[in-house]
Amino acid sequence: MNDYVIETDALTKRYGRKLALDHLDLRIPRGRIHALVGANGAGKSTLFRILLGFLPPTAGSARILGRDSQRLTPEDRGRIGFVNEEHTLPGWMRVNAVTDMHRRQYPRWNEEAFRNVLGHYHVLPEQKVGQLSRGERAGFNLALALAQGPELLVLDEPTLGLDVVAKRAFLESLMYSNATDDCTVIYCSHQMEEIERVADNLVILERGRLMHMSAPDEFCARVTHWVADIPFKGPDPRSVPGLLQLQRLDGLHHYLVLDQQDDFAEFLRASGARSVQSMPVSLDRAVNGFLAKNHATPDAQRAQA
Amino acid sequence: MFDLFKAELLRFRWWAAGCVALQLVVLGFLTRVVDLAQQPLLVYRVFGAVYAAAGLLLGLYQMGGYRRPNTWLNLLHRPLAPSRIAVALLGAGAVLLAVGVLLPLLTIAGWQGGMTARVVDMRHVLLVGSAWIVSLCGYLVGAYLMLADKRQGYCAAVFLLLIVFSQATGFGAIALQLLSLAWLLAMVLVAFKPSLGTPARGAARTLVTAAPMTMTMWFALVMVGFGVEFLWIAQGSHPNNVAVPNVDGEKEIEVLDGKALFVKGLRNCTDPEAPLWREQAAIADIDGLFPGLGEAPARHQLTNIAPMEFDDPQRRVRWVFSHDTMRFQGYSLVDKRAVGALGMAGNAPFPAPVLPVGDNLLVDRSTVYQFDEDANLVLPRARLPGGEAITGYGKAGDDFVLVGERALYFYDARAFDGSDGVLEPRLRVPVPGRMGDVQRIDAMELLDGWLLSFSFARSSYNAEGTLPYQQIVRAFDDGRSVTVSRRDIARDYPDAWRYQNWYPSPVLYMVQKAAKNMLAGDMRPLPMATPPVPRTMQVLAGALMLFSLIAALWRVRRTDLSRAARIAWVLACGVLSVPALMALWAMYPERETVPDDLVAHPAMA
């Protein structure tokens, strides 16, 4: 059995004059829940579409469960569950009809897992899918995906557009389901509180490239927040090592930096700081700072900066 | 798979029910006011267009709903082969169209056959089946339009064009429609794959999609010609639309009266009697004989050239020809009750379907019949020898003239009223050319026979027929006939225009002609004397083939095609010329590369 559920080698996808994936080398090991994080346009959806064989790569290769993604067989597809943010299920069908269809199509159907997950929602078998609320549809979709007994479950922003209650129900049904025990989950989301709750591994994509992969705590440890009291202008931002974000609040300089140790305090003091203080950051702040670093800005704004 | 099929039926069940209800109302109304089984061809074409459009809309809507990226992924990402999913969806579409189209039509046909005295033959049941097949073809065209890449999805419509322009008849028409349906199904199955935008791979799949695409490109070039012609007409110098036609040109042949045409035709005649004929032409009555009948009805023909019925005003009976019994079946115009059958010379079946043409005359492929109102009999009155086809008829002086495929046959018109036997022609005049080329025939009576002007100019404008000319034949009463004059008619169109459909691809030009006439039986167009292609046009066609080959060589190197596919495409472009090159260009975009200067996001902070 292959140790990686997903392997890409120099995977590249071009859309016109843009690269959605830029020579991406990614290896996601089997087991656990892996969070895939990236700003809009980071290439996450493109990556999934290539991995599932719905889009050809421009260059490079992609393998999923050990199989070339462009040559997936129906049996391979039966081993890969996929839930997208739209929860596209046939709205004209009744819940029991959709369930019956999946039950017959998937040989490893797990009825208990299906009932466990759906138990979190007030979904009636005779209801039409089109009549379900967005949260109920998301839960129903998750129940179907988990009951298929997949080896790999890809959740592409599954809680997008859900209210707080529905989000919590979705996460709980995912976390407390035994069906995830034997399956690798790729969880793609912009919601860091969700990532913090569910993910064992954090993968950050940016501009089609792999920027980081580790446990979420390890990533948080890489990012530190420094507050410096600098009476004057402060150092040129371009000279600040590992700078992710700079803010000036109430006369204090707030630096969010990556991979800086205690010697960063020396740098600040050498730049005129009268007092320096460091503090840990939440995953949300760390990821946002990391992703905001290279966010595009209009040329005029850049010139002013 | 069955679950998907069932789900799809469920999805459209109310639409299908609505379609049934609407059709029953519309067809029920129409069948009360007209006999739907005896309508002219145009009416059936309108019905066919409506059913094809209904199928097209279903295909567009059904597949359009699935084509959105996430929905498509959700549909195909399951442990079922895409082809099985496609069969489930398409099977449901076929059943829905069977319910929506076939069921109401069969209901109406069944009502008409069982509850009225009107004729419902096997061919009408075939016609109903044909409506379903046409709607299925439209459905698959819609599905392919949605699923295939936008650069080539439209090419599926070429099969609808084939069905419209085909000369196939009866079972042949059904076979052609089924063939089109099978090809369209193959095209949709090829397009039904996870990665929708990518071109088909493999020889068979490529052939299935590239052949109609190439043919469509040829048709697109024909349409460009039409577009140019519209501009030409609008500009005002098109030979067909100038105020005064070109002197001695093709258009002039159409508009001149018979007298002037004879004078022109005899202008260079060296016969000693020519001056006298020219004088006579200016004052004599000239009779026009046009080969206007076209083709005769064929047995089990799905549609009618014209309604195959005539009324007996004396008895208030309408006689409708039945292809099944090969007799006329009558019903009373008073109470609509059946009044029995009317066969040939009593109750014998007719050897071929008979078309009433007015004046109590009826014609089949080579025989003219006459309905005797007093005796209530249909009798054969004139029969062309050797099964020669009748292409027209008319009166010339006191004679009744049958225009055959190879000759004109003159009968004494008075004999039609004074006897009831099969008449023998008193004069046979061979046509000095091919009947398919004949634009018009004019006849001037002489003391001892006829002077006949044959104008051969019907299809010279598109180079399908002979180069235009007029030939004048003198026919003597003793049966002799001699050509007394011949003049070449000036061509209104240059060769580059006349051969505009040929030189872009001589091979595809032949293919489309063969496809149109495939399974046509006796419905083939009349033969024409197609002239050899001029050398300049041959050179032009050769140059275009060479250009296509070289351009294909350049293009294939910029695509992802395999080596074998590249060779096949280059050869195809060399043989099939410009349309194949256009298809290659449309079907295979340039290979995606990753230049060094390309960045993920051009505007970065």
Chai-1 contact restraints between the chains, C-beta under 6 A:
chainA,res_idxA,chainB,res_idxB,connection_type,confidence,min_distance_angstrom,max_distance_angstrom,comment,restraint_id
A,T12,B,V594,contact,1.0,0.0,6.0,A-B,restraint_1
A,R14,B,E592,contact,1.0,0.0,6.0,A-B,restraint_2
A,L19,B,L598,contact,1.0,0.0,6.0,A-B,restraint_3
A,L19,B,A600,contact,1.0,0.0,6.0,A-B,restraint_4
A,D22,B,A600,contact,1.0,0.0,6.0,A-B,restraint_5
A,L52,B,H77,contact,1.0,0.0,6.0,A-B,restraint_6
A,G53,B,P194,contact,1.0,0.0,6.0,A-B,restraint_7
A,F54,B,L73,contact,1.0,0.0,6.0,A-B,restraint_8
A,F54,B,P194,contact,1.0,0.0,6.0,A-B,restraint_9
A,F54,B,S195,contact,1.0,0.0,6.0,A-B,restraint_10
A,P56,B,S195,contact,1.0,0.0,6.0,A-B,restraint_11
A,P56,B,T198,contact,1.0,0.0,6.0,A-B,restraint_12
A,T58,B,E592,contact,1.0,0.0,6.0,A-B,restraint_13
A,A59,B,V594,contact,1.0,0.0,6.0,A-B,restraint_14
A,P74,B,P79,contact,1.0,0.0,6.0,A-B,restraint_15
A,P74,B,L80,contact,1.0,0.0,6.0,A-B,restraint_16
A,P74,B,A81,contact,1.0,0.0,6.0,A-B,restraint_17
A,R77,B,H77,contact,1.0,0.0,6.0,A-B,restraint_18
A,R77,B,R78,contact,1.0,0.0,6.0,A-B,restraint_19
A,R77,B,P79,contact,1.0,0.0,6.0,A-B,restraint_20
A,G78,B,P79,contact,1.0,0.0,6.0,A-B,restraint_21
A,F82,B,H77,contact,1.0,0.0,6.0,A-B,restraint_22
A,N84,B,N70,contact,1.0,0.0,6.0,A-B,restraint_23
A,E86,B,N70,contact,1.0,0.0,6.0,A-B,restraint_24
A,T88,B,N70,contact,1.0,0.0,6.0,A-B,restraint_25
A,T88,B,T71,contact,1.0,0.0,6.0,A-B,restraint_26
A,T88,B,N74,contact,1.0,0.0,6.0,A-B,restraint_27
A,P90,B,A7,contact,1.0,0.0,6.0,A-B,restraint_28
A,W92,B,R11,contact,1.0,0.0,6.0,A-B,restraint_29
A,M93,B,A7,contact,1.0,0.0,6.0,A-B,restraint_30
A,M101,B,D3,contact,1.0,0.0,6.0,A-B,restraint_31
A,Q105,B,R78,contact,1.0,0.0,6.0,A-B,restraint_32
A,Q105,B,P79,contact,1.0,0.0,6.0,A-B,restraint_33
A,R207,B,A600,contact,1.0,0.0,6.0,A-B,restraint_34
A,R207,B,H601,contact,1.0,0.0,6.0,A-B,restraint_35
A,G208,B,A600,contact,1.0,0.0,6.0,A-B,restraint_36
A,N294,B,M604,contact,1.0,0.0,6.0,A-B,restraint_37
A,A296,B,H601,contact,1.0,0.0,6.0,A-B,restraint_38
A,A296,B,A603,contact,1.0,0.0,6.0,A-B,restraint_39
A,A296,B,M604,contact,1.0,0.0,6.0,A-B,restraint_40
A,A296,B,A605,contact,1.0,0.0,6.0,A-B,restraint_41
A,T297,B,A605,contact,1.0,0.0,6.0,A-B,restraint_42
A,R302,B,A605,contact,1.0,0.0,6.0,A-B,restraint_43
